[in-house]
Amino acid sequence: MSEGENDCEGGHVQYGPWIWSAYRAYNELLREKIKKRFDEQEGPWMDKVADLLVEIVNARWEGGRKKEKEAEALYEKLEKLLEE
């Protein structure tokens, strides 16, 4: 096989990994920018949701009937937050 036979699309095969890396970098940058915008616009609300979700998980891990009532109250708070 000659040197040219191994090349695809006019000899650009050797750049394939770099091209894919560039696409991935572009998408990662776009994701970071989107995340930044969400954080700016929805950050405080998302912080409240995250705090409640942590409380719910902790209450479920601790278990017991006493915690069931606490978990229900937390679920109600979460529902109200999600309606905002």
C-alpha positions as CSV (number, residue, x, y, z in Angstrom):
1,M,0.0,0.0,0.0
2,S,1.5,3.4,-0.9
3,E,1.6,6.4,1.3
4,G,-1.4,8.0,-0.4
5,E,-3.6,4.9,-0.3
6,N,-3.9,5.0,3.5
7,D,-5.1,8.6,3.5
8,C,-8.8,9.3,3.4
9,E,-10.4,12.5,2.0
10,G,-7.2,13.9,0.5
11,G,-4.8,13.0,3.3
12,H,-6.7,14.5,6.2
13,V,-7.0,11.3,8.3
14,Q,-4.1,12.2,10.5
15,Y,-6.1,15.3,11.6
16,G,-9.1,13.3,12.7
17,P,-8.4,13.1,16.4
18,W,-7.6,16.8,16.5
19,I,-10.8,17.6,14.7
20,W,-12.8,15.6,17.2
21,S,-11.0,17.2,20.1
22,A,-11.9,20.6,18.7
23,Y,-15.6,19.6,18.5
24,R,-15.5,18.2,22.1
25,A,-13.8,21.4,23.3
26,Y,-16.4,23.6,21.6
27,N,-19.2,21.6,23.1
28,E,-17.6,21.7,26.6
29,L,-17.1,25.4,26.3
30,L,-20.7,25.9,25.3
31,R,-21.9,23.7,28.2
32,E,-19.8,25.8,30.6
33,K,-21.4,29.0,29.2
34,I,-24.9,27.5,29.5
35,K,-24.1,26.4,33.1
36,K,-22.9,29.9,33.9
37,R,-26.1,31.4,32.6
38,F,-28.3,29.0,34.5
39,D,-26.3,29.7,37.6
40,E,-26.7,33.5,37.2
41,Q,-30.4,33.3,36.5
42,E,-31.5,30.3,38.6
43,G,-28.6,29.8,41.1
44,P,-30.3,30.9,44.3
45,W,-33.4,28.9,43.5
46,M,-31.3,25.8,42.5
47,D,-29.4,26.2,45.8
48,K,-32.7,26.0,47.7
49,V,-33.7,22.9,45.7
50,A,-30.3,21.3,46.3
51,D,-30.5,21.9,50.0
52,L,-34.0,20.4,50.3
53,L,-32.9,17.3,48.2
54,V,-30.0,16.8,50.6
55,E,-32.3,17.1,53.6
56,I,-34.7,14.6,52.0
57,V,-32.0,12.0,51.3
58,N,-30.5,12.4,54.8
59,A,-34.0,12.0,56.3
60,R,-34.6,8.8,54.3
61,W,-31.2,7.4,55.3
62,E,-31.9,8.0,59.0
63,G,-35.3,6.3,58.6
64,G,-37.9,5.5,61.2
65,R,-41.5,6.8,61.6
66,K,-40.3,10.1,63.1
67,K,-38.3,10.8,60.0
68,E,-41.2,9.8,57.7
69,K,-43.2,12.8,58.9
70,E,-40.1,15.0,58.5
71,A,-39.5,13.7,55.0
72,E,-43.2,14.4,54.1
73,A,-42.8,18.0,55.2
74,L,-39.6,18.3,53.2
75,Y,-41.4,16.9,50.1
76,E,-44.1,19.5,50.5
77,K,-41.4,22.2,50.7
78,L,-39.9,20.8,47.5
79,E,-43.2,20.8,45.7
80,K,-43.7,24.5,46.6
81,L,-40.2,25.4,45.4
82,L,-40.7,23.6,42.1
83,E,-43.9,25.6,41.6
84,E,-42.0,28.9,41.8
